[in-house]
Amino acid sequence: MNADESSLGRCPECGEDISEAWILVEYEKEDGTEGVWAECPVCEDVVAPE
């Protein structure tokens, strides 16, 4: 991973770091915070990074 890529968090399935390059969907939650769905580069699942 490049130093320029910011981490979204870890995959809840395998624990791998997920960078912003793997974002699939960004959305606004009902409470006004931002939510993200991303593809894990290791297990290839679509997850909400933690």
ROKE-292179 format. One line per 3 residues: number of its first residue (from 1); their letters; for each residue x negated, y, z of N, C-alpha, C, O, CB. Coordinates in steps of 0.2 Angstrom, whole numbers, plus 2048, in hexadecimal, padded with zeros to 3 digits. Atoms other than C-alpha are relative to their C-alpha. Glycine has a CB too. Layout:
# residues N
NUM = A = X,Y,Z,X,Y,Z,X,Y,Z,X,Y,Z,X,Y,Z ~ ...
# end
This chain:
# residues 50
1 = MNA = 7FC,7FA,800,800,800,800,7FC,806,800,7F7,806,804,805,800,806 ~ 803,7FA,800,7FA,811,7FC,801,805,806,807,804,809,802,804,7FA ~ 7FF,7FC,7FA,7F8,81E,80A,805,805,7FE,808,808,803,7F9,804,801
4 = DES = 7FB,7FB,802,804,829,800,807,7FD,801,80C,801,802,7FF,802,7F9 ~ 7F9,803,7FF,812,81D,802,802,7FF,807,7FE,7FD,80C,800,7F8,7FD ~ 7FE,800,7F9,81C,81F,812,804,7FA,801,808,7F7,7FD,805,806,801
7 = SLG = 7FC,806,7FE,823,810,81B,807,802,802,808,806,806,7FC,7FD,806 ~ 7F9,800,7FE,836,80E,81D,801,7FC,806,806,7FE,80A,804,7FD,7FA ~ 7FF,804,7FB,834,801,82A,7FE,7F9,7FF,7FA,7F8,7FA,807,800,803
10 = RCP = 802,807,801,832,7EE,82B,806,7FC,7FE,80C,7FE,800,7FD,7FD,807 ~ 7FA,804,802,83D,7E1,823,802,7FC,806,7FE,7F9,80A,7FD,7FB,7FB ~ 7FE,804,7FA,848,7D9,830,800,7F9,7FF,801,7F5,804,808,802,801
13 = ECG = 801,807,801,846,7C8,828,7F9,7FD,801,7F8,7F8,804,803,7FF,7F9 ~ 807,803,800,833,7C6,826,7FB,804,804,7F6,802,805,7FE,7FF,7F9 ~ 804,7FC,7FC,82C,7D5,82F,7FB,804,7FC,7F7,808,7FF,7FC,7FC,805
16 = EDI = 804,7FD,804,823,7DC,820,801,808,800,807,80A,800,800,7FD,7F9 ~ 7FF,7F9,801,820,7EF,81E,803,801,7FA,801,7FE,7F5,7FA,804,801 ~ 7FD,7FE,806,82B,7F7,811,7FF,807,7FF,801,80B,803,808,7FE,800
19 = SEA = 802,7FA,802,825,806,808,806,804,7FC,80B,800,7FA,7FA,801,7FC ~ 7FB,7FC,803,830,814,800,801,7FD,7F8,806,7FE,7F5,7FF,807,800 ~ 800,802,807,82C,80C,7EF,805,7FB,7FF,808,7F9,7F9,7F9,7FD,7FE
22 = WIL = 7FC,805,800,838,7FE,7F3,807,802,801,80C,7FD,802,7FE,7FA,805 ~ 7F9,7FD,7FF,848,809,7F6,804,7FE,7FA,803,7FF,7F4,800,807,801 ~ 7FB,801,805,857,803,7ED,806,805,800,808,808,7FB,803,7F9,801
25 = VEY = 7FA,7FC,7FF,865,80E,7F5,7FE,804,806,7FC,802,80B,806,7FC,800 ~ 800,7FC,7FA,865,81D,800,807,803,801,80A,804,7FC,7FA,806,7FF ~ 7F9,7FE,7FF,875,822,808,801,804,807,7FC,803,80B,805,7FA,800
28 = EKE = 7FF,7FC,7FA,87C,82D,816,805,7FC,804,80B,7FA,802,803,807,7FF ~ 7FC,803,7FB,884,824,825,806,804,802,805,80A,802,7FC,7FC,806 ~ 7FB,7FD,7FD,894,829,82D,7FE,805,806,801,80B,806,806,7FC,803
31 = DGT = 803,7FC,7FA,88A,831,83C,7FB,805,7FD,7F9,809,801,7FD,7FC,805 ~ 804,7FB,803,880,83C,82F,7F9,7FE,7FF,7F5,802,7FC,801,806,804 ~ 807,802,801,870,832,830,7FF,7FD,7F9,804,7FB,7F6,7FE,7FB,805
34 = EGV = 801,803,807,868,82B,820,7FF,7F8,801,7FB,7F6,806,7FA,803,7FD ~ 801,808,800,869,818,81D,7FC,7FE,7F9,7FC,802,7F4,806,7FD,800 ~ 803,802,805,85E,80F,811,800,7F8,7FF,800,7F4,804,7F8,802,800
37 = WAE = 800,807,802,85F,7FE,808,7FA,7FF,7FB,7F9,803,7F7,806,7FD,7FC ~ 806,801,804,84E,7F7,801,7FF,7F9,7FE,802,7F5,802,7FA,804,803 ~ 802,807,801,847,7E8,7F9,7FA,7FE,804,7F5,802,803,7FF,7FE,7F8
40 = CPV = 806,802,7FD,83A,7DF,803,7FB,7FD,7FB,7FD,7F9,7F7,801,7FB,806 ~ 804,803,805,82B,7DC,7F9,7FD,7F9,801,7FA,7F6,7FC,7FA,805,7FF ~ 802,806,7FF,827,7CC,801,805,7FA,800,805,7F6,7FC,7FD,7FF,808
43 = CED = 7FB,805,800,837,7C2,804,805,802,7FB,80A,7FE,7FA,803,800,807 ~ 7FC,7FE,806,840,7CC,7F6,808,800,802,80C,800,7FE,800,7FB,7FB ~ 7F9,7FF,7FE,850,7CE,801,801,808,800,7FD,80C,800,801,7FD,807
46 = VVA = 7FE,7FA,7FF,85A,7DE,801,802,801,807,806,7FE,80A,806,802,7FB ~ 7FF,7FF,7F9,859,7E5,812,800,807,802,7FF,80C,7FE,7FA,7FD,804 ~ 801,7FA,7FD,85B,7F4,81D,7FA,800,805,7FA,7FD,80A,807,802,805
49 = PE = 807,800,7FC,849,7F7,824,801,803,807,805,807,808,7FB,804,7FC ~ 7FF,7FE,7F8,848,7F8,837,7F9,804,802,7F9,805,808,801,7FA,804
# end
